């Protein structure tokens, strides 16, 4: 997080609100990254990864960085199958 001159009070409240709305089953980034490759493989193959990894699904709802990682993994996997 950034605490500098461009960090308005409104931004801090928004981040706090987002944090407080985090799903209790959200395991966080470090745990999400352990299985995000499997999550991507299941997604690309047309299966439902959220059923097998509900915590990762919850985390991806709130974490733009991990969603970006997932998107990149899925793109790489899609290129391999073309």
Secondary structure, 3 states (H helix, E strand, C coil): CCCCCCCCHHHHHHHHHHHHCCCCCCCCHHHHHHHHHHHHHHHHCCCCHHHHCHHHHHHHHHCHHHHHHHHHHHHHHHHHHC
